[in-house]
Amino acid sequence: MPKLFNDPFDIPSEIFDGISHPHLQNAIIDKMNSLVEGAILPHPEHHSMMTRLLLEMFKRADDKTRKKLIAANNESRNDPVSISDGLRLMREQWRLEYRDMRVLCFTERWDSSSMWDRYSEGHTGVALEFGCLDQADSAWLTAKPVIYSDETLSCNTVEGLATLMLYTPSFAIPKIMEDYSHAKTTDWAYEKEWRIASWKRPHESGEYSDYEFLPAELIGITFGALILEAERRDLELMLREQYPHVIIWQAVIEDGRKLKRTKQSTSVQGADAPR
């Protein structure tokens, strides 16, 4: 659940902060003028009913009518047009979606000391390695890389929001979720993260969701450098019984101030296990 994340800028509970109504109104007018002039608005199947009607009118208009429409739009820039209801409804819908949001996080790295410390109780846990199996239609195949940037997200700019308001909420809100759930600031770039964003299922409660995976999808496990010996033995016994194909690694802290890992065991099944 996003509210549990340790990055305060990661998937915020409130969106469109800092966007003023006058600026948004001007951005909407600019967007309308571009559509009058023939700009293409993608994803027509998700246009709102009002947007469809306007685009159909713009399509039938001749050059003289187009100029009049643009002039009328520009003259209305200082008119008190209420757009607060649309903004309020989108914010309210986001709060509802945010409450039930679930994000599954992966990383390309096994050797980040800071991640072992932060996410594995000071190197005492384990890291699981999963394989994306085409033949099993692995859910992991839907994971997308996180984009690391300090730029403002498009959906949180007046221009981006003006465009989103031309679509149905059922399209706009997931698009906002996609943008926020796969973007982090450059401070976190070392994590090389991939994510799958979804929602809580109807039968679930609490702040976490558990998802099953196929045994073949688990291809490796790395024990933390400071894992307790008793826990390591119990886990290794379970792996040999239930996941005999899994390759077992042990992380070690080197004097050269970095982590390395050594393969603890492999099996006949492991040699042919899918990658």
trRosetta pair geometry for C-beta under 8 A, 3 or more apart (Angstrom, degrees):
i j d omega theta_ij theta_ji phi_ij phi_ji
1 4 5.1 80 73 2 85 109
1 101 6.6 113 -138 78 59 73
1 102 6.7 -37 -77 -99 55 58
1 103 8.0 142 -91 18 10 86
1 207 4.4 -84 5 -170 143 85
1 208 7.0 -97 -14 -72 97 46
2 5 5.5 -28 -162 -8 52 118
2 10 6.8 -154 -155 120 95 86
2 11 3.8 -95 -140 100 140 132
2 13 7.5 168 102 -69 119 74
2 98 6.5 -74 48 -162 132 86
2 101 5.5 9 -10 88 110 128
2 103 6.4 71 -71 -1 80 127
2 181 7.8 -102 -85 -104 124 88
3 13 6.5 37 -89 -67 97 118
3 98 7.8 88 -45 158 97 103
3 207 7.8 -89 61 -145 103 122
4 207 6.3 107 -41 161 134 132
5 10 4.6 -97 130 84 153 129
5 11 6.7 105 9 44 151 105
6 118 7.1 -126 42 -174 166 122
7 10 3.7 76 84 -15 111 118
7 184 6.4 3 145 -142 168 112
7 185 7.7 -173 -168 26 128 99
7 188 6.3 -25 -93 -61 146 144
9 12 7.1 -33 -153 -58 38 100
9 184 7.3 116 97 -147 103 64
9 185 5.7 42 85 -20 150 116
10 184 5.9 -2 -99 -109 96 97
11 98 7.4 159 161 -133 101 97
11 101 7.1 -154 177 116 143 156
11 103 7.1 -157 -30 -38 160 150
11 180 4.9 105 -108 143 64 111
11 181 5.6 35 -84 -90 118 64
12 15 6.3 144 82 -75 107 63
12 17 7.7 -58 126 -10 161 125
12 180 7.1 -109 24 -151 70 135
13 95 6.9 49 177 -117 83 75
13 98 5.4 129 -131 157 65 158
14 17 6.1 74 119 -58 105 106
14 91 7.2 14 -149 -154 72 108
14 94 8.0 104 -133 104 30 130
14 95 7.8 11 -92 -81 59 94
15 90 7.8 -82 81 130 121 99
15 91 6.4 -162 57 -114 85 76
15 94 5.3 -84 15 168 125 171
15 155 7.6 -29 -171 126 130 106
15 156 6.4 -122 -167 -99 86 98
15 176 6.6 30 -145 -179 167 136
15 180 7.5 -91 -99 -69 120 144
16 19 4.7 -60 -177 24 85 131
16 87 6.5 -159 136 -159 164 101
16 90 7.4 78 -23 99 144 119
16 91 6.4 -94 36 -81 124 103
16 156 6.3 -155 -90 -134 40 71
16 161 6.2 79 -112 -100 110 146
17 156 7.4 -3 39 -160 69 117
18 156 8.0 56 54 167 105 100
19 23 6.6 -130 -163 78 65 118
19 24 5.7 64 167 -60 107 113
19 87 7.6 -159 99 -137 123 134
19 156 7.4 -141 -45 -175 119 61
19 157 7.8 142 -94 -167 112 19
19 158 5.7 152 -139 -80 103 79
19 161 6.3 34 -137 12 161 162
20 23 4.7 84 64 13 90 105
20 24 6.8 -162 90 -7 44 89
21 24 5.6 -58 -142 40 31 111
21 25 6.1 37 158 -25 66 105
21 83 6.0 161 -148 56 93 100
21 84 6.3 -30 -101 -71 131 85
21 87 7.5 -115 -97 -7 85 156
22 25 5.6 -53 -147 32 30 114
22 26 6.6 28 156 -15 64 103
23 26 5.9 -55 -152 36 32 109
23 27 6.4 32 151 -19 65 107
23 158 4.8 -109 136 -88 100 156
24 27 5.5 -55 -148 37 34 113
24 28 6.4 37 153 -22 66 103
24 83 6.0 -144 110 93 121 148
24 87 7.1 39 147 -75 174 130
24 158 5.0 -141 -93 -141 57 100
24 161 6.3 -50 -127 95 107 126
24 162 6.4 175 -162 -72 70 90
25 28 5.8 -53 -149 33 31 111
25 29 6.5 30 152 -17 64 105
25 77 7.1 133 125 -152 107 57
25 81 5.8 136 -132 63 126 112
25 83 6.0 -176 -81 -1 82 137
26 29 5.6 -53 -148 36 34 112
26 30 6.3 37 152 -20 66 104
26 77 5.9 42 -101 -146 84 104
26 158 7.5 25 68 152 85 144
27 30 5.6 -50 -147 36 33 113
27 31 6.4 34 152 -19 64 104
27 158 3.9 179 -33 142 154 101
27 159 5.2 -136 -151 -84 124 47
27 161 7.2 69 101 67 148 86
27 162 3.9 -146 126 -44 104 144
28 31 5.6 -54 -149 36 32 111
28 32 6.3 34 152 -20 65 105
28 83 7.0 -177 -18 -100 156 154
28 162 4.5 -156 -77 -140 58 107
28 165 6.9 -40 -104 68 112 138
29 32 5.6 -52 -147 36 32 113
29 33 6.4 35 153 -21 65 104
29 73 4.9 152 -157 171 96 103
29 74 7.0 128 166 -86 131 43
29 76 6.9 -177 -106 78 131 97
29 77 5.9 -93 17 -93 172 82
30 33 5.7 -53 -149 33 31 113
30 34 6.6 30 153 -19 63 103
30 159 7.7 -50 82 -113 131 86
30 162 7.4 42 59 139 91 167
31 34 5.8 -54 -153 34 34 110
31 35 6.6 31 151 -16 65 105
31 159 7.5 146 -64 -150 108 65
31 162 4.7 175 -17 137 142 121
31 163 6.1 -167 -126 -77 145 66
31 166 7.2 -135 141 -43 139 133
32 35 5.7 -57 -151 37 34 110
32 36 6.4 40 150 -23 67 102
32 54 7.5 -70 -136 170 98 145
32 73 5.6 -168 95 -127 124 145
33 36 5.5 -48 -148 31 34 115
33 37 6.5 28 153 -14 64 107
33 70 5.0 76 -133 -127 96 93
33 73 5.5 -166 -69 90 92 154
33 74 7.5 54 -83 -56 135 87
34 37 5.7 -59 -151 41 33 110
34 39 4.0 10 150 -4 93 147
35 38 7.7 136 -173 -4 31 7
35 39 5.3 -76 -86 56 43 96
35 41 6.3 3 -107 -39 113 116
35 54 7.2 50 120 128 142 112
35 55 6.5 -83 179 -100 123 80
35 58 5.9 -111 137 -76 87 177
36 58 5.2 -132 -115 -131 49 119
36 61 7.4 -27 -156 63 83 150
36 66 5.3 145 163 -152 99 86
36 69 5.0 -169 -132 100 142 128
36 70 5.5 -171 92 -65 152 88
36 73 7.5 -148 -18 -16 149 146
37 66 6.7 108 -90 -179 49 129
37 70 7.4 49 -54 -77 93 131
38 58 7.7 -173 -77 150 46 115
41 44 7.1 105 93 -85 86 70
41 47 6.7 83 114 -93 129 115
41 51 7.2 -117 114 177 164 125
41 55 6.9 -107 31 -94 128 136
41 163 7.8 -179 -135 -151 99 91
41 166 6.4 -88 -155 124 146 147
43 46 4.6 -15 148 34 111 113
43 47 7.4 154 108 -44 74 70
43 167 7.0 12 99 -111 125 126
43 171 6.8 150 147 -167 142 147
44 47 5.5 -23 -156 -13 49 117
44 52 7.8 92 -169 -102 86 92
46 167 5.0 12 133 -152 100 108
46 168 5.6 -118 -173 26 73 99
46 170 7.6 -135 -143 83 100 86
46 171 3.7 81 -168 -72 134 161
47 51 4.2 -128 -175 93 101 124
47 52 5.0 128 109 -59 126 82
47 55 7.0 -45 -163 1 161 142
47 166 6.5 -36 -138 148 79 87
47 167 6.2 -82 -112 -110 33 59
47 168 7.5 71 113 -24 15 84
48 51 4.6 97 54 5 78 104
48 52 7.1 -141 93 -7 42 85
48 166 6.3 -143 16 173 104 39
48 167 6.0 144 -32 -173 85 12
48 168 5.3 146 -87 -69 70 60
49 52 5.7 -54 -152 33 33 112
49 53 6.6 31 153 -18 65 104
50 53 5.8 -55 -151 35 33 111
50 54 6.4 29 154 -16 66 107
51 54 5.8 -58 -147 39 31 109
51 55 6.1 29 157 -18 67 109
51 166 4.5 97 -98 -173 138 84
51 167 7.2 -13 -1 -74 160 35
52 55 5.9 -56 -144 38 28 109
52 56 6.3 30 157 -20 63 107
53 56 5.9 -57 -151 35 28 111
53 57 6.5 28 152 -18 64 106
54 57 5.6 -56 -151 36 33 111
54 58 6.3 33 153 -19 67 105
55 58 5.6 -51 -144 37 34 112
55 59 6.3 40 154 -27 64 104
56 59 5.7 -50 -149 29 31 115
56 60 6.8 21 156 -11 62 106
57 60 6.1 -64 -153 39 32 104
57 61 6.5 42 151 -39 66 105
58 61 5.6 -48 -149 15 34 119
58 66 7.3 71 -152 -107 78 92
58 69 7.5 -156 -106 107 84 172
61 65 3.9 -131 -162 95 100 125
61 66 5.1 131 123 -60 125 75
61 69 6.7 -22 -150 -17 167 138
62 65 5.2 93 51 12 66 103
62 66 7.1 -122 103 -9 33 92
63 66 5.5 -53 -147 32 32 115
63 67 6.6 33 156 -19 65 102
64 67 6.0 -54 -155 32 31 110
64 68 6.7 29 149 -17 63 106
65 68 5.6 -55 -151 37 36 112
65 69 6.3 38 152 -22 68 104
66 69 5.7 -54 -149 34 32 112
66 70 6.5 29 155 -16 65 105
67 70 5.9 -55 -148 37 31 109
67 71 6.3 32 154 -19 65 107
68 71 5.7 -55 -146 37 31 111
68 72 6.2 31 155 -19 65 107
69 72 5.8 -55 -148 37 29 110
69 73 6.4 33 152 -22 63 105
70 73 5.6 -52 -149 33 32 115
70 74 6.4 30 154 -18 65 105
71 74 5.8 -56 -149 37 31 110
71 75 6.4 30 154 -19 65 107
72 75 5.8 -55 -147 36 31 111
72 76 6.5 29 154 -21 63 109
73 76 5.9 -66 -156 34 30 110
73 77 7.8 57 147 -53 59 78
74 77 6.1 -16 -169 -26 43 111
75 79 8.0 48 126 -29 66 113
76 79 4.5 -45 -161 15 70 127
76 81 6.8 50 164 -41 110 130
82 85 6.5 50 142 -4 107 97
83 86 5.4 -47 -174 39 71 113
83 87 6.1 71 131 -21 83 105
83 165 7.8 3 -165 -154 117 162
84 87 5.6 -61 -148 43 36 111
84 88 5.8 38 155 -24 71 108
85 88 5.7 -55 -145 37 29 112
85 89 6.3 28 157 -20 65 106
86 89 5.9 -54 -146 35 29 110
86 90 6.5 26 156 -16 63 106
86 165 5.7 60 156 -142 139 118
87 90 6.0 -58 -151 37 30 109
87 91 6.4 28 153 -17 64 108
87 161 7.9 33 -110 173 93 133
88 91 5.8 -58 -150 37 31 110
88 92 6.2 29 154 -18 66 107
89 92 5.7 -54 -145 37 31 111
89 93 6.3 32 156 -19 65 106
89 169 7.2 -89 135 -87 109 136
90 93 5.7 -52 -145 37 31 111
90 94 6.4 36 153 -23 63 105
90 164 7.7 91 -133 122 150 121
90 165 7.5 -83 -50 -96 146 83
90 169 6.8 -158 -103 -117 73 99
90 172 6.8 -59 -127 116 115 135
90 173 7.2 -168 -151 -80 78 88
91 94 5.6 -53 -150 33 32 114
91 95 6.7 35 152 -22 64 101
92 95 5.8 -49 -153 29 34 112
92 96 6.9 33 150 -16 63 103
93 96 5.7 -55 -156 35 36 112
93 97 6.4 31 151 -15 68 107
93 169 5.6 -128 -124 -168 175 130
93 173 5.4 -98 129 -89 121 139
94 97 5.7 -58 -145 41 33 108
94 98 5.9 40 155 -28 68 108
94 173 6.3 -162 -83 -134 67 99
94 176 6.6 -58 -105 102 114 147
95 98 5.6 -51 -142 33 28 117
95 99 6.7 38 156 -30 60 101
96 99 6.0 -50 -157 21 30 114
96 100 7.4 -4 158 8 60 105
97 100 6.6 -81 -160 49 33 90
97 101 6.2 55 147 -59 70 100
97 173 5.6 160 -34 170 158 125
97 177 6.3 -102 144 -73 137 128
97 199 7.3 -83 -157 -102 74 120
98 101 5.5 -36 -146 -6 33 123
100 199 4.9 34 126 -164 103 96
100 200 4.2 -107 -165 25 87 107
101 177 6.9 -166 -116 -141 126 121
101 181 7.6 -151 -175 -86 131 127
101 197 7.0 -24 -166 -166 101 95
101 198 7.8 145 -159 88 56 34
101 199 6.1 -53 -105 -107 40 65
101 200 7.6 -21 7 -19 9 84
102 197 7.4 149 85 -160 53 48
102 198 5.0 -23 68 75 101 80
102 199 6.1 133 14 -136 93 11
102 200 5.8 127 -36 -63 114 59
102 209 4.9 -15 -123 17 150 132
103 181 5.7 -163 -106 -153 124 113
103 195 5.6 -19 -171 -162 99 119
103 196 7.3 157 -157 79 51 48
103 197 5.2 -14 -106 -105 81 71
103 198 7.8 162 -84 27 37 61
104 143 7.7 -91 93 -98 104 103
104 195 6.6 146 76 -157 54 62
104 196 4.4 -3 53 55 108 99
104 197 8.0 -152 24 -70 69 30
104 198 7.6 18 -6 15 100 105
104 211 7.2 -39 -85 22 140 142
105 193 5.8 -30 -162 -159 97 117
105 194 7.6 141 -160 77 49 47
105 195 5.5 -19 -103 -102 61 86
106 130 7.4 -89 -118 42 129 118
106 140 7.3 69 -53 -143 154 105
106 143 5.9 -3 23 -147 132 156
106 193 6.8 137 77 -160 49 62
106 194 4.4 -19 66 64 105 96
106 195 7.2 -169 23 -75 76 37
107 110 7.9 153 97 -67 109 41
107 112 7.3 -79 160 11 152 133
107 115 6.7 18 -52 -155 175 166
107 191 5.6 -95 -117 174 117 75
107 192 5.7 88 -164 80 79 79
107 193 5.4 -40 -96 -99 72 60
107 194 7.3 178 -86 18 22 77
108 192 4.1 -65 34 131 109 127
108 193 8.0 -125 -3 -72 79 19
108 194 7.2 91 -48 -18 81 106
109 112 4.8 70 120 -26 138 104
109 115 7.0 126 91 26 116 151
109 190 7.9 -23 1 159 161 69
109 191 7.3 -135 31 -164 122 35
109 192 5.4 105 -18 48 102 124
110 127 5.3 153 -139 108 88 158
110 129 7.2 -25 -82 -77 126 110
110 222 5.4 99 -170 3 128 161
110 249 7.9 33 163 86 153 152
110 251 7.7 -153 149 -86 101 116
110 261 6.9 -33 121 -16 131 148
111 251 7.7 168 -110 -129 68 114
111 258 7.1 26 171 177 119 92
111 259 4.5 -170 -151 73 84 113
111 260 7.6 17 -122 -90 125 30
111 261 7.5 -128 -86 -18 97 106
112 115 3.9 55 93 15 118 111
112 116 6.6 171 91 -13 62 82
112 190 6.3 130 -127 144 129 104
112 191 6.9 3 -76 -109 177 52
113 116 5.6 -54 -149 36 34 112
113 117 6.3 32 154 -19 66 107
113 123 7.8 -19 -149 -74 70 114
113 258 7.6 -124 -41 -137 119 46
113 259 6.0 167 -72 -29 85 115
114 117 5.6 -55 -149 38 33 112
114 118 6.0 22 157 -14 68 112
114 190 7.2 55 49 104 132 139
115 118 5.7 -57 -134 44 32 104
115 119 5.4 -13 -179 20 71 115
115 120 7.5 55 135 -1 65 104
115 191 6.3 122 -80 -117 126 85
116 119 7.2 -66 -115 54 15 79
116 120 4.9 -46 -159 46 55 126
116 122 7.7 35 134 -174 80 16
116 123 4.7 40 149 -89 118 71
116 125 7.8 -170 -157 50 71 91
116 127 7.7 -67 -99 -50 86 117
116 224 6.0 142 -161 -129 113 103
116 225 7.4 46 169 12 155 99
116 251 7.3 -161 -113 136 149 170
116 259 7.3 120 -17 -70 152 156
117 120 7.4 -10 -40 53 8 80
117 122 5.5 22 -137 -108 66 48
117 123 6.4 -10 -80 -34 59 81
119 125 7.5 -93 120 52 65 147
120 123 6.2 59 100 -91 113 19
120 124 6.5 176 144 51 83 51
120 125 3.3 -132 -159 43 88 115
120 126 7.2 175 -140 22 123 21
120 127 7.1 -56 -80 -60 145 80
120 224 5.3 172 144 -82 135 136
121 124 4.7 -55 98 51 101 107
121 125 5.4 106 33 -35 94 103
122 226 6.4 -43 127 68 85 143
123 224 4.2 159 175 178 55 114
123 225 4.7 -32 178 48 129 87
123 226 4.1 80 102 21 106 104
123 227 7.4 -109 140 -42 67 63
123 251 7.2 -125 -157 94 100 135
123 253 7.7 4 -152 -55 161 116
124 224 5.3 -111 -67 84 3 147
124 226 5.1 -54 -78 97 70 92
124 227 5.3 123 -160 -100 50 49
124 228 6.6 32 -159 -20 106 78
124 231 7.9 61 171 59 89 153
125 224 5.2 80 55 -28 41 135
125 227 7.0 -167 -13 -95 4 99
126 221 5.6 0 177 -176 125 101
126 222 6.4 156 -163 79 70 49
126 223 5.6 -35 -107 -106 90 47
126 224 6.2 -111 -77 -20 39 84
126 227 7.0 42 -66 -92 77 142
126 235 6.8 180 -56 -170 151 164
127 221 7.1 159 80 -158 51 53
127 222 4.4 -4 53 54 101 104
127 224 7.6 111 -17 -67 85 75
127 251 8.0 73 13 -41 117 130
128 218 6.3 -57 -168 -134 107 99
128 220 7.6 142 -169 88 43 59
128 221 5.7 -18 -110 -107 57 80
129 218 7.4 102 76 -162 56 58
129 219 5.5 -72 108 71 98 82
129 220 3.4 1 51 63 132 99
129 221 6.7 -143 16 -68 85 34
129 222 7.1 74 -30 -15 108 94
129 247 7.9 -26 58 61 136 97
130 138 7.8 152 160 -166 112 139
130 140 5.6 175 123 -72 130 157
130 213 6.9 -83 -124 -166 125 156
130 217 5.3 4 -155 157 94 90
130 218 6.1 -44 -103 -98 69 48
130 219 6.7 110 -145 14 20 89
131 138 7.4 -143 108 -78 60 163
131 140 7.8 154 109 59 25 152
131 216 7.5 -68 60 141 121 73
131 217 5.8 -149 55 -152 74 50
131 218 7.9 -134 12 -50 85 3
131 219 4.3 67 -30 -25 112 135
131 273 8.0 170 -10 143 157 100
131 274 6.0 162 126 111 154 84
131 275 5.5 -138 -127 -161 133 31
132 138 5.0 -159 -150 71 54 145
132 140 4.7 -125 -97 95 85 112
132 141 5.1 118 -163 -76 113 73
132 143 8.0 -117 -92 27 125 113
133 136 4.0 37 99 27 123 108
133 137 7.8 -26 97 15 80 23
133 138 4.7 110 43 -38 70 118
133 214 7.4 -72 42 67 143 137
133 216 6.2 44 -59 115 162 113
133 217 6.0 -113 1 -95 119 78
133 274 5.5 69 -112 116 109 143
134 137 7.4 23 -177 -75 35 41
134 138 7.6 -53 -62 11 23 95
134 141 7.3 92 -95 -87 58 143
135 274 7.4 -122 34 -118 120 164
136 214 5.4 -110 -169 29 147 163
136 216 6.4 174 -54 75 152 124
136 217 6.6 -128 90 -65 156 99
137 141 7.3 -89 -170 19 44 139
138 141 5.1 117 78 -21 84 94
138 214 7.5 -105 -102 26 83 118
138 217 5.7 136 -118 -113 117 121
139 142 6.0 -45 -178 21 57 111
139 196 6.8 45 150 -128 98 167
139 211 7.3 -79 61 160 165 142
139 213 7.7 -110 32 -109 113 85
140 143 5.4 -18 -171 -11 59 119
140 196 7.5 -110 -120 -44 42 135
140 217 7.1 151 -4 -161 128 124
142 196 5.6 74 95 -118 99 110
143 194 4.3 59 158 152 121 116
143 195 6.3 155 -151 73 84 17
143 196 5.0 -70 -92 -54 70 90
144 182 5.5 -20 99 -120 116 142
144 194 6.5 171 82 -157 22 82
144 195 6.4 -33 60 62 72 70
144 196 7.7 119 12 -86 73 51
145 182 7.4 85 97 -165 38 108
145 193 7.4 127 -157 92 59 50
145 194 5.3 -49 -96 -100 50 80
146 182 5.4 -153 -114 -164 54 59
146 183 6.8 165 -166 -87 77 18
146 184 5.5 10 171 9 129 107
146 188 7.9 -49 126 109 146 116
146 191 7.6 6 53 88 145 109
146 193 4.3 23 6 79 134 96
146 194 6.7 -141 -13 -90 80 26
146 195 6.0 70 -64 -7 93 111
147 182 6.1 58 8 137 88 85
147 183 5.0 -22 66 -106 95 74
147 184 7.7 156 79 26 47 60
148 183 7.8 157 -89 -158 25 56
148 184 5.7 -26 -107 76 71 81
148 185 6.9 25 -160 133 77 19
148 186 4.9 98 158 -102 105 55
148 188 6.5 -155 -118 75 114 76
148 189 4.0 102 178 -93 172 91
149 183 6.6 -44 41 -157 96 102
149 185 7.4 -76 84 -126 30 40
149 186 6.6 36 -109 -53 15 89
150 185 5.4 50 -95 -145 71 87
150 186 5.4 -49 -41 0 96 106
152 156 5.7 -120 177 85 96 104
152 157 5.7 109 118 -65 125 97
153 156 4.6 69 67 16 93 105
153 157 7.4 -157 94 -17 49 85
153 160 7.4 -107 128 70 69 173
153 179 5.2 114 -170 155 127 120
153 180 6.7 -10 -104 -82 173 65
153 183 5.8 137 -92 83 112 165
154 157 5.9 -58 -155 22 37 113
154 159 7.5 -69 -162 88 79 94
154 160 3.8 146 156 -94 70 140
154 179 6.7 -118 50 -136 87 146
155 160 4.7 -124 -92 141 25 133
155 161 6.6 86 -173 -72 52 67
155 164 6.2 59 -135 -47 88 146
155 175 6.9 164 -91 122 135 92
155 176 4.8 163 174 -115 157 78
155 179 4.8 150 2 58 129 162
155 180 7.4 -79 62 -43 135 87
156 160 6.8 9 26 68 27 135
156 161 7.3 42 -125 -50 18 107
157 160 4.5 87 54 11 87 103
157 161 6.7 -161 84 -5 41 88
158 161 5.8 -58 -141 43 29 109
158 162 6.0 38 157 -27 65 106
159 162 5.8 -51 -147 31 27 114
159 163 6.8 24 154 -15 59 104
160 163 5.9 -58 -157 35 33 109
160 164 6.4 30 151 -19 67 107
161 164 5.5 -53 -144 37 37 112
161 165 6.3 41 156 -26 67 103
162 165 6.0 -53 -152 28 28 113
162 166 7.7 33 148 -24 55 99
163 166 6.0 -54 -169 19 40 114
163 167 7.9 26 144 -12 64 104
164 167 5.9 -63 -165 32 47 109
164 172 4.4 102 -177 -139 98 112
164 175 6.7 -164 -120 81 109 132
164 176 7.0 53 -137 -59 154 101
165 172 7.4 58 -77 -111 31 155
167 171 4.5 -92 161 80 126 123
167 172 4.8 152 82 -57 111 94
167 175 7.7 53 78 7 158 144
168 171 5.0 85 63 11 82 100
168 172 6.8 -164 90 -7 37 93
169 172 5.5 -61 -129 44 34 107
169 173 5.5 30 176 -20 74 110
170 173 7.0 -35 -120 32 17 105
170 174 7.4 11 168 -2 47 109
171 174 6.7 -70 -158 43 27 101
171 175 6.2 26 153 -21 65 115
172 175 5.6 -63 -151 37 30 114
172 176 6.4 30 154 -20 68 104
173 176 5.7 -51 -148 34 33 111
173 177 6.4 36 151 -20 64 104
174 177 5.2 -51 -145 37 37 116
174 178 6.2 43 153 -24 67 101
175 178 5.6 -48 -149 32 32 114
175 179 6.6 32 152 -18 63 103
176 179 5.8 -54 -150 36 33 111
176 180 6.2 21 157 -10 67 110
177 180 6.1 -62 -143 44 28 103
177 181 5.6 16 166 -13 68 118
177 197 6.1 174 150 146 104 146
178 181 6.3 -61 -131 42 21 102
178 182 6.2 -13 175 11 59 117
178 197 6.8 -170 -101 53 52 145
179 182 7.0 -87 -149 49 16 87
179 183 6.1 -7 168 -5 60 129
180 183 6.3 -78 -136 42 23 102
181 195 6.0 -149 151 122 94 147
181 197 4.0 55 137 -81 164 144
182 195 5.8 -156 -96 54 76 123
182 197 7.3 -102 -44 -22 89 127
184 187 7.9 -99 149 57 98 76
184 188 4.5 -48 138 61 135 134
184 189 7.8 -177 92 -67 105 54
184 191 8.0 -1 76 47 158 129
184 193 7.3 49 9 44 142 133
185 188 6.2 92 69 11 66 95
186 189 5.0 -7 -159 -32 60 120
188 191 5.2 -19 171 8 84 121
188 193 7.4 -15 145 -3 112 127
189 192 7.5 41 168 -61 54 58
200 204 4.9 -133 -173 76 95 125
200 209 6.0 -168 -118 -67 68 125
201 204 4.8 89 60 -7 78 113
201 209 6.8 113 8 -134 93 130
204 209 5.6 -7 -147 -108 162 92
213 217 4.7 -106 168 70 109 137
213 218 6.5 108 107 -43 129 92
214 217 4.6 100 63 -10 83 105
215 218 6.4 -61 -165 32 41 102
215 242 7.3 -135 -124 156 121 81
215 243 5.9 -163 -160 -106 97 85
215 245 7.8 102 146 36 99 117
216 219 7.9 20 169 -72 50 81
216 245 7.3 3 -119 69 61 152
216 273 7.0 -177 -150 -158 79 90
216 274 6.0 38 173 38 114 113
218 221 7.4 13 177 -53 107 97
218 243 5.7 -43 91 -141 125 146
218 246 5.7 -21 125 -95 96 119
219 245 7.5 -53 -128 123 58 100
219 246 6.4 166 -176 -122 19 67
219 247 6.7 9 153 18 68 96
219 273 5.9 156 -131 132 91 130
219 274 7.5 -105 -93 85 123 59
219 275 6.4 99 -146 -114 161 58
220 246 6.1 159 -95 -168 25 80
220 247 4.5 -21 -108 64 88 93
220 248 7.6 179 -155 -77 65 24
220 249 6.5 26 -178 -6 108 111
221 235 7.6 -139 139 155 151 122
221 239 6.5 -122 28 -104 145 146
221 246 5.8 28 -3 164 100 129
221 247 7.7 173 25 85 59 51
221 248 5.8 -14 65 -115 91 64
221 249 6.9 -172 93 30 44 78
222 249 4.2 -25 -107 77 77 112
222 250 7.3 166 -159 -90 66 12
222 251 5.5 66 168 -42 108 98
222 261 5.7 -53 -137 -127 117 151
223 227 4.8 -86 178 15 98 153
223 232 5.3 49 -143 -121 149 105
223 235 7.3 150 -95 80 108 141
223 248 7.4 24 -19 -175 103 91
223 249 7.0 -166 17 94 70 56
223 250 5.0 -16 55 -115 109 65
223 251 6.4 -147 87 15 55 81
223 264 7.8 40 10 -31 121 144
224 227 4.5 125 60 -48 85 93
224 251 5.7 -32 -148 46 27 128
225 250 7.9 98 -103 167 50 73
225 251 4.4 -81 -58 108 77 98
225 252 5.8 127 -121 -114 101 19
225 253 4.8 84 -174 -32 157 89
225 259 6.6 -124 -50 -126 130 104
227 231 5.8 -117 175 81 97 114
227 232 5.0 110 117 -64 123 103
228 231 4.4 78 68 11 96 107
228 232 6.8 -166 89 -11 46 86
229 232 5.6 -55 -146 35 32 114
229 233 6.4 32 157 -20 66 104
230 233 5.9 -54 -150 34 30 110
230 234 6.5 28 154 -17 64 107
231 234 5.8 -55 -147 37 33 110
231 235 6.2 29 157 -16 66 109
232 235 6.0 -60 -147 40 28 108
232 236 6.2 26 157 -19 65 110
232 250 7.9 40 -148 -111 136 105
233 236 5.8 -57 -144 37 28 110
233 237 6.4 31 157 -20 64 106
234 237 5.9 -56 -151 34 29 112
234 238 6.5 27 153 -17 63 107
235 238 5.7 -55 -149 37 34 111
235 239 6.2 34 153 -21 67 106
236 239 5.6 -52 -146 36 33 113
236 240 6.4 32 156 -19 65 104
236 248 6.3 57 -121 -136 93 157
236 264 7.4 -86 -120 124 128 150
236 265 7.9 95 -157 20 114 133
237 240 6.0 -55 -148 35 29 108
237 241 6.5 19 156 -12 63 110
238 241 6.0 -65 -151 41 30 106
238 242 5.8 -15 170 17 70 116
238 243 7.9 29 129 19 72 95
239 242 6.7 -73 -126 55 22 82
239 243 5.0 -51 -154 61 65 100
239 244 7.7 130 147 -84 64 33
239 246 5.4 -91 -168 65 111 132
239 248 6.3 119 111 -77 158 117
240 243 7.9 -27 -49 65 12 59
240 244 6.0 45 -161 -104 45 74
240 265 7.9 -5 -89 98 106 152
241 244 7.5 16 -119 -61 1 88
243 246 4.2 31 135 -13 113 122
244 267 5.3 -49 164 56 89 170
244 269 5.2 78 108 41 99 143
244 270 7.5 -118 137 -43 64 87
245 267 6.6 -107 -105 63 36 117
245 269 4.0 -93 -89 126 83 111
245 270 4.9 153 -163 -81 54 58
245 273 4.1 129 175 -85 121 128
246 270 6.9 -61 58 -101 12 107
246 273 7.8 124 -75 -113 32 170
247 263 6.4 -48 -177 -137 105 104
247 265 7.8 -170 -149 85 52 54
247 266 5.6 -3 -116 -102 86 89
247 270 5.4 116 -68 -157 79 133
247 273 7.9 -151 -29 46 92 146
248 263 7.2 104 79 -164 56 60
248 264 4.2 -53 105 56 104 115
248 265 5.2 21 44 43 115 85
248 266 7.9 -157 27 -69 74 52
249 261 4.3 32 172 165 120 127
249 262 6.8 152 -156 74 73 31
249 263 5.8 -45 -100 -100 74 48
249 264 6.4 -180 -106 -5 17 91
250 261 6.2 163 77 -155 36 78
250 262 5.5 -19 57 58 92 84
250 264 5.3 88 -22 -60 102 111
251 259 5.4 -16 -165 -168 106 117
251 260 7.5 151 -153 83 58 32
251 261 4.9 -40 -94 -93 54 94
252 259 7.0 140 69 -157 42 65
252 260 5.5 -25 62 68 95 80
252 261 6.7 154 10 -99 79 37
252 262 6.5 29 -11 -4 126 102
253 259 6.3 -40 -99 -101 53 68
254 257 7.2 -58 87 14 83 20
254 258 5.6 -9 50 64 115 66
254 259 7.1 167 5 -111 91 16
254 260 5.5 55 -40 1 122 108
263 266 6.4 -4 170 -38 127 103
266 270 4.4 -131 -166 84 82 147
266 271 6.9 88 155 -57 119 75
267 270 4.5 107 49 -1 70 103
267 271 7.5 -124 95 -11 45 80
268 271 6.0 -47 -162 18 36 112
268 272 7.6 3 153 7 62 102
269 272 6.5 -79 -162 49 37 90
269 273 6.2 59 144 -60 73 96
270 273 5.2 -30 -142 -8 38 122
